[in-house]
Amino acid sequence: MASRFPIVDSTTSFLIEIGELSRFTGRFFKEVFKAPFEFKELLRQCYNVGNRSLVLVGVTGFILGLVLTMQTRPTLVEFGAASWMPRMVSVSIVRELGPMITALICAGRIASGIGAELGSMRVTEQIDAMEVSGTNPFKYLVVTRIVATTLMLPLLVIIGDAIALYGSALIEYFRGEVSFQLYFYKAFDSLEFGDLLPATIKSFFFGFAIGLVGCFKGYYCKKGTVGVGVAANTAVVFTSMLLFVFDFIAVFITDIFYEL
């Protein structure tokens, strides 16, 4: 029988899921510092997260640099501020666009993959078999994946930022007759420590959110094989929403420090 208050039911389900995710997060922090440590599996997951996402992040970053420069250059030329292009692009990419775009790309690539992988293991009772055999599946499957995404996403962000700046420099080289040396000198001269540190710190939180939600959705997958697809899809949606929340909090805190 359908509920007479669907909005109330949806809100209740959302709050219950937030509570379960919070408990899942607490269990992660409890398990991550306890021996034994699965270093071999952690290295394998770092390879899966980093190496297999590198091409996608690189292509996205390159296109980001090209499009941002091509769209912005006519406006700056109109106001006689074309020389500010390297500074504008470098600050925009390093502060906000690079970490956020890379995190969203990785959310679609990594969170859905983790959700589908763990979900298939849950519905085929592989996780239950690990629990019966005395193995800690949470330690082996969840902790390693969350730590891997937390460590690898900042590296992917740095690589994506570098490739994006190269794409921007390429446009300036052909259309603005600006040498690569001059472009990168202006780009890095405009960056400060206050630009790099917040972007790097929030990249760790982005990676943590991607691994956490992907593992949470897959580890508690239900409804058989249909639930595997649901886990993969909801992992991407929930992760994307969480990334925007983390980004808002990071920008809000950074603005407070800038005002001080």
HELIX and SHEET records of a PDB file:
HELIX    1   1 PRO A    6  GLU A   31  1                                  26    
HELIX    2   2 PHE A   39  GLU A   78  1                                  40    
HELIX    3   3 ALA A   82  TRP A   84  5                                   3    
HELIX    4   4 MET A   85  SER A   92  1                                   8    
HELIX    5   5 ILE A   93  LEU A   97  3                                   5    
HELIX    6   6 GLY A   98  CYS A  106  1                                   9    
HELIX    7   7 ALA A  107  ALA A  111  3                                   5    
HELIX    8   8 SER A  112  VAL A  123  1                                  12    
HELIX    9   9 GLN A  126  VAL A  132  1                                   7    
HELIX   10  10 PRO A  137  PRO A  137  1                                   1    
HELIX   11  11 PHE A  138  VAL A  143  3                                   6    
HELIX   12  12 THR A  144  ARG A  175  1                                  32    
HELIX   13  13 PHE A  180  SER A  190  1                                  11    
HELIX   14  14 PHE A  193  TYR A  219  1                                  27    
HELIX   15  15 GLY A  224  GLU A  259  1                                  36    
END                                                                             
